[in-house]
Amino acid sequence: MAGVSVQAFRRQGRRFGAGLVCSEMVSCAGIEHRNERTLGYLRVASDEHPLAIQIFGSEPATMAEAARMVEAAGADLIDINFGCPVRKVTKTGAGATLLDDPDRACRIVEAVAGAADVPVTVKMRRGLEDGSRACLDVGPRLVGAGAAALTLHPRSAKQMYTGTADHSLTAELVELVDVPVIASGDVTSRARAQAVLATTGAAAVMIGRATQGNPWALREILEGGDAQPSREEVAAELILFMRETVRELGERRATSFLKKFYGWYLGHGRFPRPFKQELVQLATLEEVETRLLAAAPGAADVLARLEEELPSADDVLLDLPISIYGGG
Ligand SMILES: Cc1cc2nc3c(=O)[nH]c(=O)nc-3n(C[C@H](O)[C@H](O)[C@H](O)COP(=O)(O)O)c2cc1C
């Protein structure tokens, strides 16, 4: 998820049991121009494998070149974005627009699959317009072009995140292709995951928003049970996430990036509502940490344990030039 799936988020997802994690979408044009911030997305830690890195773009040759770099950075799988509905992306001919241009979409998959040794997969929406069934036409063609798996988020691009994901389309897609289909959209609980798997025949489910500030959702989906995290656990995970994000993005970028996470972590009835407002208004991350530790004093011990168990930053493999550390 763009603006969410930083390395700290992915490592946390793996710790809580995710079988595969995925990067934010990475611009192939950004890679081509060696944009510092774009290259920052290609930092891969030793404990996030298996990792998919998702790319977006509209030019087959540029995307093939980007795929080589993404693979060199350590991706175990390259995913292509044919689902992003955001205008900034679609106006460049990338993302969901490609569902309306299957020939180009196929040329992109062919070029990327030809350039990469790791499997190449595609993530898509149902189509551009409400009620569209374009994914059922395009999906099999993409498999023919070399896609090793398809993820379907069965909302239209126009819908953005409104309405519900129509997984009857996922079931139809499963019938049409002989590669694994991953179901994405509105999977928020074990019951929902089981229902989607059973009714679609999908090979896996992808969990997005349910894990924002809530890695415990992964545990519930995988193992069941309704154990809620304690305040101490929540505060410790949030502080660890903050520290990791600072290491990744630098203090200045992390400070604004992290604000949306406070509500996500502290919600669910875990902390009183005004507490989040208080945190958002604090000027520095140090103050946020201090305030969190004051609200949940036991968090310090939990945090110490978590940090001890994590591979240290030195164990993290960063295969890219030192100049891009800090994210730009
Ligand atoms: C903030 C945000 C950013 C997202 N960014 C991406 C992205 O970069 N690439 C992508 O394939 N999907 C992206 N998605 C879509 C999700 O991967 C997923 O398909 C969608 O949110 C539905 O699943 P969910 O109900 O589990 O969240 C994003 C969703 C959100 C909410």
The ligand as a Tripos MOL2 file, in Angstrom:
@<TRIPOS>MOLECULE
LIG
   31    33     1     0     0
SMALL
NO_CHARGES

@<TRIPOS>ATOM
      1 C1         -3.5610    3.6580    1.3200 C.3       1 LIG1
      2 C2         -3.6430    2.5770    0.2970 C.ar      1 LIG1
      3 C3         -2.6320    2.4390   -0.6280 C.ar      1 LIG1
      4 C4         -2.6880    1.4320   -1.5730 C.ar      1 LIG1
      5 N1         -1.6640    1.3020   -2.4440 N.ar      1 LIG1
      6 C5         -1.6570    0.2680   -3.3150 C.ar      1 LIG1
      7 C6         -0.5330    0.0430   -4.1680 C.ar      1 LIG1
      8 O1          0.4570    0.7850   -4.1480 O.2       1 LIG1
      9 N2         -0.5830   -1.0150   -4.9980 N.ar      1 LIG1
     10 C7         -1.6610   -1.8690   -5.0450 C.ar      1 LIG1
     11 O2         -1.6360   -2.8290   -5.7980 O.2       1 LIG1
     12 N3         -2.7220   -1.6740   -4.2680 N.ar      1 LIG1
     13 C8         -2.7400   -0.6380   -3.4020 C.ar      1 LIG1
     14 N4         -3.8160   -0.4660   -2.5720 N.ar      1 LIG1
     15 C9         -4.9670   -1.3950   -2.6790 C.3       1 LIG1
     16 C10        -4.7770   -2.5730   -1.7200 C.3       1 LIG1
     17 O3         -3.6770   -3.3480   -2.1010 O.3       1 LIG1
     18 C11        -6.0080   -3.4750   -1.6960 C.3       1 LIG1
     19 O4         -6.1950   -4.0630   -2.9510 O.3       1 LIG1
     20 C12        -7.2810   -2.7220   -1.3120 C.3       1 LIG1
     21 O5         -7.0350   -1.8330   -0.2390 O.3       1 LIG1
     22 C13        -8.3780   -3.6970   -0.9080 C.3       1 LIG1
     23 O6         -7.9470   -4.5600    0.1100 O.3       1 LIG1
     24 P1         -8.2650   -4.2970    1.6780 P.3       1 LIG1
     25 O7         -9.7580   -4.2060    1.8080 O.co2     1 LIG1
     26 O8         -7.6750   -5.5090    2.3450 O.co2     1 LIG1
     27 O9         -7.5890   -3.0310    2.0650 O.co2     1 LIG1
     28 C14        -3.7960    0.5470   -1.6230 C.ar      1 LIG1
     29 C15        -4.8130    0.7000   -0.6960 C.ar      1 LIG1
     30 C16        -4.7580    1.6880    0.2560 C.ar      1 LIG1
     31 C17        -5.8790    1.8200    1.2330 C.3       1 LIG1
@<TRIPOS>BOND
     1     1     2 1
     2     2     3 ar
     3     2    30 ar
     4     3     4 ar
     5     4     5 ar
     6     4    28 ar
     7     5     6 ar
     8     6     7 ar
     9     6    13 1
    10     7     8 2
    11     7     9 ar
    12     9    10 ar
    13    10    11 2
    14    10    12 ar
    15    12    13 ar
    16    13    14 ar
    17    14    15 1
    18    14    28 ar
    19    15    16 1
    20    16    17 1
    21    16    18 1
    22    18    19 1
    23    18    20 1
    24    20    21 1
    25    20    22 1
    26    22    23 1
    27    23    24 1
    28    24    25 2
    29    24    26 1
    30    24    27 1
    31    28    29 ar
    32    29    30 ar
    33    30    31 1
@<TRIPOS>SUBSTRUCTURE
     1 LIG1         1 GROUP 0 **** ****
